[in-house]
Amino acid sequence: MSFSMAPLLMHSEMVPVAARDSLRAAFEAPPERRDQMLHSAARILHAQTGLDCADVRELVGLTSSACT
């Protein structure tokens, strides 16, 4: 199991609303859809914050594989 900052991020006002909503949806989604939703949240964080893609993937608990 990987460590994830997602539970903290989804409650932070410093995180864009779209990313928070996507993170909440990921944790409410069935387990088989969770990674897909976390990928979406990572893309939003990357696009709206300028953080490195690998860093946002790690923050939400995904592996640091290539960004798409």
C-alpha positions in Angstrom: 0.0 0.0 0.0 1.4 3.4 -0.9 1.2 6.6 1.2 -1.2 9.2 -0.1 -1.7 12.9 0.7 -5.0 12.8 -1.1 -7.2 12.8 2.1 -5.4 16.0 3.1 -5.5 17.5 -0.3 -9.2 17.1 -0.8 -9.8 19.3 2.2 -7.3 22.0 1.5 -8.5 25.3 0.2 -5.1 25.8 -1.5 -6.0 22.9 -3.9 -8.1 23.8 -6.9 -11.8 23.0 -6.5 -11.8 20.7 -9.5 -8.9 18.6 -8.1 -10.6 18.4 -4.7 -13.8 17.2 -6.3 -11.9 14.7 -8.4 -10.1 13.4 -5.3 -13.4 13.0 -3.4 -14.9 11.2 -6.4 -11.9 8.8 -6.4 -12.4 7.9 -2.8 -16.2 7.4 -3.3 -15.7 5.3 -6.5 -15.6 1.5 -6.5 -12.1 0.2 -6.1 -11.8 -0.8 -9.7 -12.3 2.8 -10.8 -10.3 4.5 -8.1 -6.9 4.6 -10.0 -8.7 6.1 -13.1 -10.2 8.9 -10.9 -6.8 9.5 -9.1 -5.2 9.9 -12.6 -7.8 12.5 -13.4 -7.1 14.3 -10.1 -3.4 14.2 -10.8 -3.9 15.7 -14.3 -6.0 18.5 -12.9 -3.4 19.3 -10.1 -0.6 19.3 -12.7 -2.4 21.5 -15.1 -3.7 24.0 -12.5 -0.8 24.2 -10.1 2.2 23.8 -12.3 3.6 21.1 -10.0 5.7 18.4 -11.7 3.5 15.5 -13.0 5.5 12.9 -11.1 5.1 14.9 -7.9 1.3 15.2 -8.2 1.0 11.5 -9.0 3.0 10.7 -5.8 0.9 13.1 -3.8 -2.3 11.3 -4.7 -0.8 7.9 -4.1 -0.1 6.7 -7.7 3.2 5.3 -8.8 5.7 7.7 -10.4 5.4 6.2 -13.9 5.2 8.3 -17.0 2.6 11.0 -17.1 -0.1 11.1 -19.7 
